[in-house]
Amino acid sequence: MLESLPVQTPAYPDGLTQREAEVLQLVCGDKTDWEIGEELFISVSTVGNHVSNILNKTGAVNRTEAASHANQHGLVTADPAQ
């Protein structure tokens, strides 16, 4: 009988998924939705969905506020290119 191993996923603050955290990192680097999509190999529409989720989960009203929230709460690295 196989035992279930606990799935270990990184815990991101504010209930963000790993992909949302990646998108937020790039938002903090002033990347456009198109640039984020190109970098992460996802559509602009998908980027928009992630940004919308980020705004809802962080309580931010726009990308600038989400980036500020991320910086204040240590959700992103100092270098957005990382």
N, C-alpha and C positions, 0 to 999 in steps of 0.2 A: 504494500500500500504506500502510495506517495504521500508524504507529508507536505502540507502547504507551508511554503516559506513566506514570511511577511514581505510584501512588496515595499521596497524602500524608495520613496520619491522625496526629492528635496522639498522642504516646506518653504513656501514663499509667503512673505507677509501679505496681508490684505486678501488672502485667498487667491492670489494670482497663480496662474499656471506657469510652467516653465516657459512656454512660448510667449505668453503675455509679458513675462519678465524680460525676455529677449527683446521683444518689441519695445517695451518701455525703455530699455537701455539705449536703443537706437533713437527713440523719440527724444531722449535727453541729449543726444548728439545732434539735434536739429535736422534729422533725416526726414525727408518727405515720405509719404506712404509708398510712392513709387520706388524710392531708393531702398526703403525697408523691404519691400517685396522682392526686389532684385537681389538683395543681400541674403534674404532667408529663403529664397526660391518659393515664394507664395504670391498669390494674386493681390492686387491692390485692394480688392473687395475684402479679402481675408484679413489684410492688415487693418482695414477700417473696422472690421468686426472685433479684432483684438483691441484696437484703441478704444472702441466703445465699451468693451468689457472692462478695460483698465480704468476708464473714467468712472464707470459705475462702482467698481470695487474700491477705488481710492476716494470716492466722493468728490473728485475733481470735476470742474465744469468745462475745462479745455485742456489741450495738450501742455500748455505752459504751466498750468497749475498741477497737472499730473507729474511733470518733470520736477517741479519744485517740491512736491510731496515726496517723490522718490529720493531726491537729494537729501531732504531733511530727515528721512527715515532710513537712510543707508541702503536703499533698495538697488542702487546701481553702483558700478565701480567708478572711480575717479576719471578713468579714460574711457569714453563712450565707444572707442574703437575695439575694446576688448570684448 
